[in-house]
Amino acid sequence: MKLKWQITIIAILSLSFPWVVWQAFKSLNQTFQSNMLDAAAKQAQVIVKSVQQFNQSNAGQLEGLIVTALGPEPAIDGSDGEWTTLPWYVADNDLKFKLGSSQNQLHLLVAVNDHSPVINPNQISDQLLLVTGSSRGINRFTINRQAEGDVGQNLTQNQYQAYWHEVEGGYQVEVQLADSDITRLGLAAINHSNDDNTTMLGYVENQQIQLQPLFQQLPHWQTFLQQITPEDGEIKLFDAQGRIYYHSQNTEFVPKPENWLTELIYEFAFDQSQNDASDFFGQSVSEAFADGRIELTIKHDAAQSALIQSFISSIMWIFVIALGLLACYFIYALILAWRIRGLNKKLQTALDESGHIETTLPSNNARDEIGDLSRGMSALLSQINDYTEYLKQLGNRLSHEMKTPISIVHTSLENLHMEQPENAFVERALNANHRLKFILNQLSALSQLKQVIAETDRDTFDLNQLLNELCEGYQLQANHINYQTAPAPVMIRGSQELLAQMLDKLIQNALDFTTEVDQIDVILTTKDNSYCLQVRNTGSQIPADKSHQLFDSLTSFRQKKDQQPHLGLGLYVAKLICDFHQAEIKAANQAPATVTFSVTGPLV
């Protein structure tokens, strides 16, 4: 695994510390909220007992139809869009309604089940009856069943506004009454059927509509609830279906504008239910009593709110610090990986194409372990470089030191051969001495060749003309050598003698691996600002596992032996000459049984 990923994993594991702290704070918050909830529940039980006692002393005052506030301008369109949050009052199995108020006007939404509608403007039809009572007396309104739309009425009265809406299995009527002083309400629906049967639904007794009182809030109830409402608390009295009788609170809680982010973080990190913000602003408990339900909300005081905000602030800072450390770990891992990668890259390129070893490595002056590693490798490379330089001079030294002994041995063997011309052992020794002398001369010539190449002067010449002249000479030696000339002069800068020597090596290499029935092609082409010289021969292939060693010194892949020893220097010398001409030499196998050597270099 990469070093940067190892450090990254360690950094990520370090996030377990803020996670543990978060769990501890979460547990502490749960304990805090549980204690608040228990205290609120006990307080709510005490308040319920007080409300029950007060209700017994004021019997019948928590009764009547409760009118719930609607939006500022509810649309009179027969739909229940504005009424979805209000519960239904059930006056009959087939008649139910909702009560609401807006701008001191009473609104009703009445739903009636009627599977046999009768609509007949000229005769009797289904009807909805509304009866209201106030200090001014009793009013009765009759709304006949009609098609979908606004309900028409006498313009001189204009006491209500209504909309008739047909629904599946019946109808729905939305009514707005103009009288704001209504204290009682009666509802009834008359359903006619096609067989002349009539059904009367709603608050009806003995075919008479019964008026139901509307709930009126009383001052002494409000005063009583205000007295028992705890500090920083809120009390709501509901009926059995969730309609509110009374609402009392001692302080008006106004959240600070900047608390929205803190609340959001709290809901996500601490609140278990995550249904609302009650845990952040306070705790709510609900207790039932004889006529409904009491909901008590205990608001958090400033100290409690500050404690919660301290929880959140501490967690946020710990996570920020942990993420900062994670980023630092990751950057540090990248720096370490970059330093090690640079050291590795420098090691891979320490030996250049000329055979020189670069002993200075990156991070050599660093005082850490990577610096120690760099200095140790530099020392090792220095020793290898010294040994390499010694090996480079070994050929000259051997040639110089062994030239005189070999000459003495050669002279002695020739004299002995003259005396004993039939002696096979003397002839073998003489041939071996010839080969040894040739090897020493080749090693000495290679060392001198590098210096000669470096000191060679450059001039501009036509490569096409040079190859024409050389190939004419090669064709005298082997008639299966062909040259495909370029259509125009190919001007390059370099040394004609060195290029001729390079081509000699490539042609000789091709001749060594082919027979007279094979073909050797020399091809010169140009493209853009470069030339390409190819020497292609059939009848052989480069071993796939040896291709990377092809241009190394002292490397030979010949299978057969001949009279002339081969030291594997030909292609190495060709590469030295190509480097001198800023050219690139490559070798590649081609089908069938074909090898191509390509030299690519720049034109003048």
N, C-alpha and C positions, 0 to 999 in steps of 0.2 A: 504494500500500500504506500502511496506517495506520502512524503513527510508532511506536506501541507494538509492532507486529509487526516492524518493522524492527529495533528495539533487541532484541527477543526473539530474532530470528535471529542477531544479533551475539553475544548472550549464549550461545546454544546452540553456536555455532561456537567459543566460548571453551572449551567442554568438550573440544575436541581436545587441549588441553594436558595435562589429567590422563590422557587416553587414550594419548598418546605416553609419558607417564611410566609408565603401567601396562604398556605394551608393553615398555619398557626393563626394568622390574622383572621382567616375565615372562621375558624373554630371559635376564636375570641368574639367575633361579631355575632355568631350564632348564640353564644352564651348571653351576650348583651341583649340581643333581641328577644331571646326566650324569657329573660328576667323582666324585660319591659312588658312582654305579652302576659306573663303571669300577673304582674302588678295591675295591668289594665283589666284583666279578667276579674280579679278580685274586686277592683273598684267598680266594674260594671255590675257585679252581683249586688253590691251594696246599693248602687243607683237603681237597679231593677226593683229591689224591695221598697225603696222610697217611692218610686213611681207607682207601684202596685197599691201601696197604702194611700197615696194621694188620689189614685183613680177610684179606689173604693169610697173615699170621702166625697168624690165628685162623679158619681155614677152616671153613665149615659152621655158623658161629654166627649168620649172618643168614639163617636158613631157618626154615620152619615156618609154620603158620597164625597170622595176627595177629588178636588179639581187640581190637576197637575199643570204646571206652566209648560207652554209650548214655545216654539220659536217666535221671533218678533212678528213675522208676517206669514202665517201658514196659508198655503194655497187651498181654496175651496174647490177641489176637483174630484172628490169621491175616492181618491186613493189613500192608502195608509202610509205613505212615505214619511210624514212627520210624526206618525203615531207609533212607530215600531218599538220604542222603548217603554211605552205605557201598557200596563196590564189591562185586561178586559174585565168589565163588570158583566156578570151573567144574570139577566133579568128573567130569562126563560130558557128552556132547552134550545129554542130556535131563535132567540133574540139576545144579543149581547151588544155592549157599547163601551166607548171610552169617553172620558171627560177631560177637557183641557181648557186653558185660558190663555189669552194673548191680548195685551192692551185693554184689559178690563172687560173683555168680551168672552162669553162662554161659547165653547166649541164642543160639538159632539160628533162622534163617528159611530154610526149605528149599522150593525150587520144583522140581516134577517135571512133565515133559511126558508126558501119557498120554491118548491119544485113544480108548482103549477101556476105560473104567472098569469094574471088577468089584467090586460090593459085595454080599457074601452072608454074613450073620452066622453061618449054620449050616455053611457050607462054606468053602473057601479063597478069599481075596480079596486085592486089592492090599495091599502092606505097605510101611512105611518102617522101616528098621532103623538104630538108633543104637548105636554101640559106643564106650565111653569107657574110658580107661586112667588110673590114678592110682597113688599109692603103696600104695593099699589093694587094688589088683587091677583086673580088667577087668569092666565091666558092659555088659550088652546089653539094649536096649530095643526092643520090637517094637510098632509102632503100626499097627493094621489100618485099612484105608480105611473110612470111615463117612460118615454124612451131616454136613452143616455143623454145627459146634458144638464144645464142649469134648470132649477125649478122655478117656474113662473109664479107670481103672486100679485096681489092687489097693490098697485103702486102707491095708493093713498095710505096704506098701512106700512109696508116696507119694514116689518119687524124682524125679519130674519133673511139669511141668504143660504141657499142649499144647492147641492149638486147630487143628482141621481146617477148611480153607477151600477150597472148590471154586472154580476159576477156569476161564476158557475154555482148552480144550486140556490140562487137567491139574488139579493141585491144589497148594496151598501150605500148609505146616504151620509154625506158630510154636511153639517149644519153649523152656521154661525148665528147666534142670537144677539140682537142689538141691546137688550136690557142687561145692564151690569149689576142689578140689585136682586138677582134671583137667589132665593134661599131654599126652594124645593123644586123637585123635578119629577115628572111622571112620563113614562114611555109605554107605548103600546103599538102593535102592528096588527092590522086586519088583513087576513089572507082569504081571498075568495077562490073557489075552485070551479071548474067547468060544470060540475054536477050540483051547483047552487049551495054547496056546503061552505060555511064561514067559520074561520078559526081566529080567535083573538089572543095575541101573545103579549108578554111583557109584564109590567106591574099592574096586573088586573085581578080584581076580586068582585065576583057577582056582576060581571060585565061593566065594572067601574074601574077607572084608572086610579091607582093609588099613588099619591105624591110621596116621594122619598126626600128626606132632608139632605141638604148639602152641608158638609162639614164646615164649621166656622171656628177659626182659631180664637181662643179666649185669652185675655191678658193675664189672668192669674195663673194659667198653665205656663205661659211663656216666662212669667216672673219666677215661678217655682223651678222650672228647668234651668233658668239662668243661675239660680242660687246653688243648685247641686252640680252644675257643670264645673269640673276641676280646672285649675289653672293650666293654661296651655292645652286645654281639652275641648272636645266637641261632642255634642249629643244629638242624635237623630232618632225620632220616634216614627216607626213605620207600622202600617196595618199588615194583615196577614199576607197580602199580595205585593208588598213592597212599596206602596204609596206612602208618602211622607205626611205625618201629622204636624210635627213640630221640629224645628231645627234651632239649636242653641250652641253658641261658642263664645268663649271668654276673650280670646285674642284672635285677631285676623292674621293668619300666617301668609306672608308674601315671600316666596322664594327669591333669593338674590338672582339677578340675571346670569351671574357667572357660575351658578350652581348647576346649570343644565349638564355640563360636561362631567362634573363630579357625580351627579345623579346617574348619568348614563353608565359611567365606569362602575359605580356601585351596583347597579342593577345587573351588570354583566358578571362582575367578579365576586359579589357577595350574596346578592339576593337569591335565595333558593327557588322561590316560586316564579320570579321574574314576570309576574302578572301585572303588577302595578308598582308605583313608587312608594307604597305605604311604609315599607321598612326603612326607607331613607328619611322620610319626613316624620314618621311616627308609626305607632302600632294601633290597629283597629280590632275590636272584639265585638261580637254580637251575642245578645242574650234575649231569649223569648220571654214574654209575659202574657197575661190573660187576653189582652186585646190587640196584641201585635208583637212587635220586636223593637229592641233598643240597640242602637249601634253607638259604641263609645270609641272615640279616637283620641289617643294621648299623643300630643305633638312632642317632638324632641326639643329640649331647651337648647340654648346656645352652646353649653358645655358638651352635651351629647352630640350635637351636630359637629362641633369642632373635633370630637373624638373620632367620629366616622371619617371626617375629612383627613384627619391625621393618618388613619389606617390607609386610606387611598393614596395619600401623598407618599407615605413610606413605601408602599408597594410599588408605586410608579417609579420612585427614585431607585429602588433596588433593581427593578427591571431595566431601567435606563443604564445604570452602571454595569449590570451584567451584559447587556447588549453591547455597550462600549468596550468592555473587556473582550467579548467575543470578536468584535471587529479588530481589536488590537492583536488578538491571537492569530486571527486569519491573516492580517497584514504581515505580522512577524513570520508566519509560516511561508507566506509568499516570498519574503525577503530571503529566508533561509534556503527555500527551494531554488530561488534565482541564483544565489551564490553557489550552491552545490551544482546546479545545472551549468553555470558559467565555468566552474572548475572542471567539470566533466567534459564540456565542449572544448576547453583549452587543452585538456589531456589528449582528446581524440585528434586534435590538429597540431600537437606538439612537434611531430615529425613532418616537415614540409616536403615538397616535391624534389627539392635539391638534396635531401638527406640531412639537412640541418635540424637539430633538436632545440626547440625553444624551452629554456629551463625556468623562465620567470612565469609564475602562475598567478591568477587572481587571488585576492585575500591574503597575499603573502605577508602583509604587515599587520593583519588582524591579530588580536590578542586572545581570541577564543579558540575552541577546538577545531573549527574549520580553518583558521589560520595555521594551527599546528599541522593539520593534515596537508595544507598547501605547501608549507615549508618542508615537510618531510618528503613530499612528492618532488619538490624542486631539487632537493638534495639527491634523490634517487635519479632524476633525469640528468642531473649534472654528471653523475657517475656513468650513466649510460652514454651520455654524449662524449665523455672522455674515452670510453671504450670504443665507441663508434669511430671516433677520429683515429684511434689507434688502428682499428681494422681497415679504415680507408687508406692508411699509409702502409699497411702490411704488404700490399702487392709490390710497391716500389722498393720497400726494404728487402723483401724476399728476392726480388729481381736483382737488386744491387748486391746483396750478400751472397746469392747463389750463382751469380753469373760466372764468377771465376772458377768455383769448384765444378760447375757443369761443363765449362769449357775444357778443364783438365780431364774430366772423365770422358768427354767426347773425343778429345785428341788421343787419349790412351786407348779407347775402344776402336778408333779408326786404325791405329797402328797395330793393335792386336788382330783386327779383322784382316788387315793386309797380310799378316803372317799366317793367320788361320782362316782363309776365306770360306772354308767349308764348315766352320764351327757355328752351329745353329744358335747356341746360347749367346755367343758374342753378337750375332746379328740381332737377336731379340733385345739384348741390353742396349745396343746402338739405337734401335727404333724407339725404345722407351725413353732414352735420353733425348731424342729428337722431340717427342711429345712433351716431355717435361720442360724443355727449352721454349717450346711454342706457348705453353700455358703461362710461363713467367713473362714472356714478351707481351701476351694479351693483357695480363693484369697490369703491367707497367704502362701499356698503351692506353688502357681505360683511365687511369689516373691522369695521364697527360692529356687525354681527350677532353676531360671536363675543363681543364685550364685553357686548352686551345679554343674550345667553343666559347667560353666566356670572353676571350680576348679577340675573337674574330670580328672583323669590320663588316658593316652592312652596306649594301648598295641595292639599287632598284634594277630589276631585270624581268624578262618575260619568261614566266614559268612554262608557258606552252612551248616555247622554242627550246628551252632546256630539256623538257621531257621528250620532244621529238628527237633530239640528238642522242639522248641516253637510250631511248627505246630502239633506235636503229642498231646500236651496239648490242643490246640484249638479244635482239632478233637474230643476230649472227651467231649467238651462243645457243639459243633455243628458238626454233621457228614457231612454237605454239604460244609466243608472247605477242599480244596485240595492243595497240595504243589507239584510243579514241580521243582525237584531238579536240580542243575547244575551238569554236568558230571564230574567235577573236583573240588578240593578245591578252594574256593574264599577267598584269604587272603587280609584283609583290616586292617587299623589301626584306633582304636577308642575305644569306651567303649561298651562292650557287654550289660551291664545293661541298658544304654541309648537306644541302638538299640532295645532291647527287649521292652522297654517302648514305643518307637516310633511305633513298629509293633503292640503292644497292642492297641494303639490309632487308627491305620488304620483298624485293624480287628474289633474293637468295633464299629467304624463308619460304616463299611460295614454291621455288624449285625443289627445296628439300622435302616438301610434303606432297609433290605431284609427280606424275610420270608424263611421257611424251604424248599420251592420248588425252590428257587433261588440258584445260584451257586456262591461260593466265591473261587477264585483261587489265590494262592501265587506263583509267578514265579520268578526265579532267573536266569539271563543270564549274560554272559560276552562278551565284544567286545573290541579288542585292549587292552588298559590299563585301562578300566573302567568296572564297573559292573552296572547292572540295576535290581532293585527289583521292581516288579509290584504286586499290590493288586487289583484284578479285581472282580467286583461283578455285577450280572445281577439284573434286577427288579427296577432300579432307574436311574435318570438322574440329573445332576447339572443344576439348573436354569441358563439360558444363561446370564441374567442380574446380576447374583450374583457371577460369576466365579472369578472376580477380588478381591472379598472380602473373598474368601474361607479360606485363611490361616491367616486372621486377628484375633486378640484376641477379646473375648466377642462377637463372631459372630456365630449364629446358625440358620439353615434353616429348623429345624424340624417342621412339620405341627401338629403332634399329641403330646399330653401331657402324661407324665407317672409319676410314684411316685418319680423318681429320677430327680431332677432339672439339666438342662444342661446350663452351662454358655458360651459355644462356645469356650472352651480353648483347646480341644483335638488336632485339626489340627494345632493350633498355637504352641502347645508344640512340635508336630511332626516336624514342620519347624525349631524350635530352635535346636532340636537334629540334624537335617540334616545340618544346618549351622555349628554346632560344628564339624561334620564329613566332612566338605567341599563338601557336596553333595547337589544336587538340587532336589527338590520335585515339581511335577506337577500333575495336575488332568485334565482329558479330557473325554468328552462324546464319546461313540461309539455306533454304531447301532448293534443290536436293543436293546434299553433300557439297556445300559451297561456303567459303570463308571470304569475308570482305574486310579489308583494313581501310579505314577512312581517315584522311587528314584534312581538317577544316581550319582555315586561317583567314586573316583579313587581307583585302586588296589595298593597294596604295590609294 
